[in-house]
């Protein structure tokens, strides 16, 4: 089974592990320069598919981040940074953010013009990571997304919906 098979089967953990084993893209800031230098040795087939690999990897990181953050948010209210009883989730979230930043840095440093809106989509997903952090630490706003854009709106007053 290949990376894309795992990705499309929504087996995010195995897909990310496969990507780590391939050493195709950096998943740490320390490995960005090495991966950029290795890019020169990639075949044309790999170069043509790299935008899809980058976007799929970023989507995996975003999905894992969102599910970890949601589980952490439901379990530990109010949120206190780096609580020892969070089971290491806060550290895992920090690691996922570092991996996402490494992908964006890598994409920006490549001596290769990415087709279409690849870089913009990578940055957009990374920004959504940051918005989730800000919004979940403050319950006064809500992130509302359509298919093409996201907006931060004030949380509606739900007090009138409470039963007496």
CORMOHU-V153561 format. One record per helix or strand. SS is the DSSP state (H for helix, E for strand). FROM is the first residue (numbers start at 1). TO is the last residue. If there is no record, write none. Layout:
ss,from,to
SS,FROM,TO
SS,FROM,TO
//
This chain:
ss,from,to
H,3,8
H,12,22
H,29,39
H,44,75
H,84,86
H,89,109
H,118,137
E,141,145
E,150,154
H,159,161
//
